[in-house]
Amino acid sequence: MELKKLNQEEFICNPFTKIGKEWMLISSGDKTNFNTMTASWGGLGVMWGKNVAFTFIRPQRYTREFIEKNEQFSLCFFDTTFQKTLSYLGSVSGRDENKIEKCGLTPDFIENVPYFKEAKLVLICKKLYCQDLSPSCFLENSLDEKWYPNKDYHFMYVSEIQKIYKSY
């Protein structure tokens, strides 16, 4: 599939479906070493006068190490035929096996940022802000109890969406 760069004003997306139901891959690293993980939490919006993506990564995720070392990362969205692949990529760690090689997706790079050729939509993002979620900030305590029984609070990244590509 060929990727076409979109003007951000042309971008139309339902984030509730794209992120929450269809999921996305968060990929970071460079041509020598990179990793990816599946995410179903996040958002898209505007902050500090910029179009941004909000991503959430638990501290134990291998991909977080790559996110921390690199300024940019990609968010890749696929059609629903890739749900099984995304499930696999979200349940296996790249520390334990070469899951990218095993998953059947084709990695490629846009200006040294990893993405997958099979993606229908690719966002190239630049980190602006990172903060770990804090138990003291929950206004509804049941959320802390339900989602963080191991106290492994996500890190939230606010990242500028620099480029958007759509496949045709």
N, C-alpha and C positions, 0 to 999 in steps of 0.2 A: 504494500500500500504506500501511496505517496502522501507525504505530509505537506500541508499548505499552511503557511503562517497566517494567522488571523489578526486583524486589528482588534484590540480589546473591546472596542465598541460593537463589534460584530458577534462577540461571544454570547451565546445563549445557552443556559444550562440550568437544570433543576438540581441543586446540590443535595436535596433530600433523597432523590433517586440515585444520582451519580455516586455520592459518597456512602449514604446509609444503606442502600439496597444493592447496588452494583459493585461497590467497593472501588478502591484505587490501590495502586502500587506507589510507595514512596521509595525512590532510588537515589543513592548518593555514592560518591566516590569519583574515580577517574578511570582512564583506560587501563591502568595497571591493576587496579583493585577497587571493586565496588560491591554493594549489596542492595537488596531490595526487601521490602516487607509489605504485607497487605494491611490496609487500614480501612475502617468503616466509621471512624469518628473524624470530624473536622468540619471546616466551613470555608466559605468564600464570602468576601465582602470588601468594605472600604475602611481603611484606618490610616491616620496620619496623611491623608490626601493621596493615598496609594491604593491600587487594587491589590488585595492580599488574599492569601490562603492561611487558614489556621489548621495546623496539624498537631497531633498528640501522639507522643511516643513514650512507652514505658522505659524506665532506666535500664532494664536488663536486655533490651532488644539490641541485637548486633548492629542493625542499621543505624542506631543512634550514634554509635562510634563514628560512622562515616559522616553523618549529618554534622556532628561536632567539629570534625576536621576540615570540612569543606564549606565554602560560602554558598554554593548553590546545590539544588537537588531538583528532581523531577517528580511530578505527580502524573501517573499514567492511568487512563480510564479505558476500559475494554467493553465489548459487547458481552451479553450474558452467556455466550457459549464458552467463555473463559472462566466461569465461576469456580469450576473444580481446580483449575490451575491456581487461581488466586487463593483458594482455600489452602492448597498445599503450601504456597509461598508464605502464607500467614501462620502456618503451624510448624514449620521446620526452620531451624536456625542455620544461617550460612556459616556459623562457627563449626557446625557438626558435619555438614556435607555441602557439596557444590550444588545447591538447590537451583541456581540459575541454569546451570548446564542440564540438570535433570528435568526442568519444567517444560522444556520445548519452546520457550519464547526466544526471540532473537534480539539480543542486546545490540544497541547502537549508541551513538553519542552525538549530541548537539553541543558544539563548543565545549567538549570534554565533560559534559553532564550526561550520565547514563539515562537511557529510556529504552522502551521495547517497541520494535517495528510493528507489532501486531496491535498496538494501542490505537484506539479511535480518536483519542484526545490526549494531548500532552501539554502540561503546564511546566514551564521552567521558572523556578522560584529562587529568590535570594533571601537569605535569612536577615531579618531585621531585629528580632527580639526573641528571647527564650526565658521561660520561667517555669519552675516546677510547681505543680498544683499543690496546695497546702491544705491539710485537714482543717486548719483553723478558719479557712475561708468558706467552707461549706455552710450555706444557709439552710440547706435541707440535709440533715444528718443521715437520713436513710440512703442517700447517694453514696456517701463515704462507706457506709457499712456494706452496701450491695456491691459496689464496683472495686473497692480496695480492701478486701479482707487481709491481704498480705502487706498492706501499706506501701505498695510499689506505685506511687503516684506518678502519673504521666508528666512529661515535660511538654509544655505548650510552646510551639514555634509560630510566630507571626512572620510571614514571609511575603515579600513583594512578588507578585506575578509579573515576571519580566517579559515572557513570550508565551504565546498560545499557538499550538499547532493542532490541526484537525486532519484526519486521514480521509482520502477519497478513493 
